[in-house]
Amino acid sequence: MHEQKIASTHKLIEGFKAFYQDVKNPQLQNINEIYSENVWFKDPVHELYGSEALHAYLSEMCLNVQSGRFEYLDQILSEDTAYIKWNMHFKHPKLGKNTVTVRGVSQIQFNDRIYFHEDIYDMGELIYEHVPVLGSVVKKLKKRLAA
C-alpha cells in the first residue's frame, strides 16, 4: 500500500511539472487532473480560490508571454507536501527583448490532487529590475545593501 502512495505522489508531481513546463502553453486541458476543484493558489501578486479561477489566470498569462519554460532544479517530497525549486525563463514584450530568468520555489500540498499551491519568488527579479528607470534604481539599492 505504501509503494502505491509513493507511485501516486510521484505521478502527481511529474504531472505538475509537465503542466507548467511550457510557460506559453501550459497543459490547461489537464488542470482537473492536477488540481482539486477548490485549490488555493498564492503567489506574490495573486491569491486565487478554485480551479476555474486558476484556469482563467493561467489562460490570461499565456496570452501576454512571448515564450517561456520552467527549469526544475530540485525537489523535496513528503507524503502530502512538496517543495520544488525552479528557474522560470521567459520573454514578455513589456520587459524588453531579453529572456528574463527568475528563481523560485513552489510549495504544494496534496492528497489525490493539489489543494494548495504557493509560488515564492522575488518580484524585483521578476519585474522591477527590468523596467527602464526603476530597474537601475532597484539594482543600485541591492548593491548598496550588499556592501
N, C-alpha and C positions, 0 to 999 in steps of 0.2 A: 504493500500500500504506500509506504514512504517513497519508494522508487517511482511510483506513478505520480505522486505530488511533485517530485523533482522534475520529472519529464514534462509535466503540465506547466510548471513555472518556467522552465527553460523555453518551451514553445511560446508562451505568452511574452517573455522578454525579447526573444528573437523577432516575434511578430511586431512588437512595439518599435524596435529599432528599424525594422524594414518599413514600417508605416511612415516614419519620418525621414528615411534615408535621402530621398529627393525632396528638398525644401520647396521647389517649384511645383512638384506634383506628388504631394503626399497621397497615400493609398486610402483616400476618403471612403471608398466603397467598403473598406474593411473596418470602419470605425466601431461598429457594433460588435465585432469580434474581439476588439482590443479594450474598449471602454464600456463600463456599465452605463446604463441609461441615466443615472443620477450622479455622474462623475463630477468631482470638484477639481477644477483646473486653476492654477495660480502661476503667474509669472510677474516680473517687476512692473508690468503695465496693465495686466488684466487679471480679473478674478471672475471665473465663469462657473455656472452650475448647469449640468446636463449635457448629454452627448449632442443634442441638437444645437445648443449654443456653441459648443466646441467645434462642431462641423462648420457652422456659419463663420466663426472666427478664422479657422484654417482655410476655408474657401476664399475669404477676402484676402488673407495673407498671400495666397498663391498668385492672385491677380497682380499684386504690387511688386513681387520679387522677380527679377530677370532670370536668375539661376541660383542654385544653392544645393548644398549637400551637408549631411552630418558625417563627421568622422568620430567614431566611438573609440575612446581611449582606454577605459577601464570600467569595471562594474563590481559591485558588492551585492550579493543576493542573500536574503534570508527566506524564511518560509512565506512571508506575506509582504515584504518590502524589498525594494531595490534602489540602489544609488548608481546612476550611470553618468560617468564623466565624458564630456564630448567637446569637440570643436565644431562650430557651425561656420561654414564658408558660404558667403552669398554675395550677390550683386543686387543693388537696389538703385533705381535711377535717381533718387533723391540724395544718395550718398556718394555720388561720383562714379567714375568708370572702373575703379579698382575693386577687387574682391575684398570683402571685409571678413575677418575671422574673429569670432567671439568664443571664448571658452566658458563652459557652464557645466552644471550638474542637474540632472533630473532625479527627483525623489518620487518614486511611485509606490503606492500601496494597492494591494490587490487580493482578491480571493480567486474566483474563476476569471474575472476581468478586472481592469484597473478602475478603482473608485476614487483615487486621489492621485493627482499629478501636479508637482510643483517644479518649475524650472527656476534655477538660481543662476544669474549672470550679472555682469557689470554693465549697467546702462551706458556709462561713459564709453566703454569699449565698443558697445553696440552702435550708439548713435552720436553722442555728444562730441567725440573725438573726430568725427567725420563731417561735421558742419563747419563751413569755412572759418568764420571768425571765432565761434565758440570752441571749435576743436583746438585751436592754438592756445587758447586760454586754459582749457582743461589739461592739455599736455604740460604746460608751464606749471600749473598747480601741482600736478603729480610729481614733477621733478623737484619742486620746492619741498614738498612733503617728504620725499625720499632722501633729501640731502641732510 
